[in-house]
Amino acid sequence: MDPKRKSKSVFVLVGAACFALQFAYAWQSDNGNGTYTNPLFYDEFSDPDLIRVGDDYYLTGTTMHCMPGLPVLHSKDLVNWDFLCYAFERLDLGPEFRLVNGREVYGQGIWAPCFRYHDGTFYIFSNVNGRTTQMFQAKNPAGPWTRIPMKRGFHDLSMLFDDDGKVYIVWGYQGINFAQLNDDLTDAVPGTERIIIPKDAGMGEGLHFYKIDGKYFITSAWFNGRMRMPCARGDKPEGPYEVNPAISMDEDFGLAEGNRLRGRPEFPFNVVAGNTNDSGRMSMHQGGIVSTPSGQWWGFSMMDYNSIGRLTCLSPVTWKDGWPYFGLENNLKRSPRTWTKPDTRFPSEPVKPYERSDDFSASVLKPIWQWNHMPVDEQWSLTERPGFLRLHGQPAADLLRARNSLTQRSIGPVSVPTAKLDASGMKPGDLAGLALLNIPYAWIGVHCEPEGLFIEQFDQFTGKTQKEPLKGPHVWLRAHCDFLTEKAALSYSADGKTFKPLGDEFTMVFQYKTFQGVRYTLFSYSTTGGQGGFADFDDFTVDEPHANGLMRPIPFAGRITLWAYGDDCVLAIKDGALKAVPPEETAAILKVIDRGLGRVAFECDGGFVSVVSADGKQLALKKGPPAEAETFQWAENVYGDLVLMSLVSHKHLRLDKDSGVVTADQPGPKPNRKDGSCLTWRIAQP
């Protein structure tokens, strides 16, 4: 640990009660037992594109209006990723990129990148609203990268370096365009452009273009109605193509649609409350596929994850009838939330790509940080007061127009950012603090007024401001964010130990103005119209109560009972058979047997719970040692309910309260959690 690192005790506020916060590592998809749990990162990583070069994998994604942009990550096993660099530090294409003259590029900037490698050079091609597509090149994926504007824009493009030396590009929405690129990769070769897949064929956008075993494949994202991933294949790059309407569909891991902003992104806001309808609006969609040296195929795709943004997930791919289906045999198009790690021949220890906490003692910001639009470099510093981030107060009308706001992606499912602020350098009219940057947004901070310093909380959703006098210039600011309930509580402390709530609970939403999820933000600006003072941030921490794939550890060797979510019914044994019975009846007591890889078998008086048919519709009790038919992958839906996937049917154990039947035929948990596959377990009473 850095010797300048400050020691601190962190507390979290829930309601009016304070209790010690349990420190936890940042989210890790790798469970440390040979399995992983989706998402790969529990923070926004949208529009992913992933390539393999030899034994190495590289990943990038959309960063919109944030600077620096286009992160480049590296992995040896597709699960654990290291941050290498950003493809660019600054992208200044006009005043709107600098938040000046009332102009901005929220939800625009740079998006939908295509990552490629050919003949010793790495390429990233990415769209910019109102500009041409930008090409970035590097000999080393860790940089430096060179930016070259293309001659035109190609919406949601994907590139293919073919075996004959020609380079092809596809792009568009529904109607898919195709062309050959010129030698310097800046424009289409005249006469080669055409529509290769008509608008009514079922393809969407977000294209990924591949050549596999002599055939050409294009994956895309469809988001009207139920989200899905169509795929097209042809014998020639220009087609003709046949379209499979879905190689991945309806996989949302049981996540219900959250709060959505409709209409204009202005007060008063029209926020539609979340619901548990099975609408297919949260499903994995935009993404592609990649192979391993061992011959396995894996899919990567993003899914909308409500107010936290859009997250990237990893799926095993099963080839069937010449199509690369996401999912496992007997349950195609659906992806397990927890599964065995890819066989890449390079198993890695669990790592996380970023350090989220920062005491600002280094000479540079940690790579997790991104500026909201282009920063003014002379208006912030890590050296004017060593060990502190100093943000000078530039004039702004509100948080969305404040320059030099420093942001990082929020992380789920629950996280608690805390910032320590020294307000000694602030001038009357200055505002500085910790924000949940979104539309609508909320912040808690210090307002310097002629009468003195005030702690203030503002909720843009309700338009309410609440404030109290601040006794001294030093204050800790905190947001307790639950992205499953989409509620946040803001609080402050004078000593870093006891936190006091300020303002009402804030409702977090997803919206299409910034086209991002909530971002934790340190800000400082002046409301006077002129230059203000400065705010010094001493420390920033992010703590996570649930930083791995299970909210409750597997009770190996324990004895448990299994209940359907909501206690609708319980698993029982009647007349030597498995039954779903009313909760007042006697539950079966099951001993949890460790089968390795986070898998279990359930032993009871009649033997082991066994799946005896490939479709999962028949279960029985079997004597003798457990084998594959008696083994279940122990996992959770996003809310922490237990889901048990049979290794035979690749579907989930389900208790049907109406018929009393117990099966293993549920493709995946439903958002309302009432399908009988969302379970709770309890330690059996002796």
C-alpha angles and dihedrals in degrees: 000000000000108000089226091058110120121232115232145165114227125206131185127216123222113175107319096325125097125204136165113280115230109234114234138177119253117273113293122189091200109087093199093237101084094280137091134207127218136275101056088212122017090216131073116295106155134181093015123196120188133186138181121223109184106308094341131090127206129195137188136169148177121303101171112191097351123113129247096034147191102039117215114212129185132207141173096197106029090242106066115053134190124204112239106173146299117270088229137016097200134015110190108175097152145324092297089066089056098048093241133138090019092295128128143164101220109165091007124070109097125345149153098033125196113214118203142161127203135164097343097319130103118213135194118187115190140172127241120192112248093006137079122272111280122226121205122193134190138165090209119042088220088062167189094212125195122212121218120177114226119226095251143007124269112195113229091341132187128195134214126195100203127209093251092061096258121126120217133192132199125190145150143079120283092327100068118214126207135192143155114247124229122248096270091047094235102114146007119276107251113259096019099089117105144139107261100176118037123231095252096051094093103253120132131187138283093078129202117189123203142167112213124175092339096311128104121231131188121188121195143174125249118195107166106107111335111019115236145151115249121194132203128198135188143165094238131040091241092047152184092228133196116210128222104201095215136013088163125026143155096007107141099136087239095301114156122218111266136206115318131196112226128192125358117008092233139101123304088048123208102219118178110210120238121263140193097231113138093238098143090235095127098050126128110263128144114064147081146228138271135187131224125221088251090063099256121135124216134187128217124195143150130241131196107253102185120245095354089066132235119331134200122238135188123224135184111242123222117196112218127167088351095304126114102231119190108233140034134301111284091022106054120173090027123094127209114241090215121032144142116293119256119272099241095147088242110084111192134203115246111278137163123224097224143036106222100189119076132183090188092233094126125085092243135039117259112258093248088076123090129176120237097244121329113335126225098236097203090055097065134046146177092192106049086078109013114228093027137086107229118201116187116217109248118184116271138155095224145339095286091057096041113116123221095028105161114216144181131184117268116240132217167278087007127345139166120211116194126186128189113214132192107201096183093112097050122114130210109289094029123129123192135162150088120323139186094221111210138100106298096026136186133203142181119203151117122298114198109211131173088259093054142270123333131187105229137185124197127191111193091191093063097022089230125144123195126182145170133192114270115222097205140010096254118085140156116223123200142182121194104203124191108185093186093061092026092227129129131192120204122207143160140210137201094205105027091247111070114047125198123204119239124191131356126302110287121230114222121208142178118241141169101231096083089016087215138099127249113306125202106235139191110203143175127179142150123243094195097081092247138077114297134197125269141269122218117210110202100184144357126197135177118200126190125199092194109039102155142045098281129053088197123033120241109267096228112193089007126123116238145168123225123224132181113246110278091024090270091148142343135227111255140165115235124173090349094305135102114256139175105228136176113282094250091065125086115282123220114253110227127194111216110228119197110235096173129251090062090298129134144195122209118225123193137159093284096048132264126338103252135188105217102179130056092232091055094235095118125061129173142166114263130197123219132043116331121259134173094300089058096046128098131185105236110220142142134233115236092274094055098259114144116252120185119202118199115228088218103050096022084221131107135269110256133191111206106204093190099053098024089230122142116208141159097223105104109119092208142329118288122233093244089057089221100108095098094249095088102086140181124208129208132190107255116243113245 
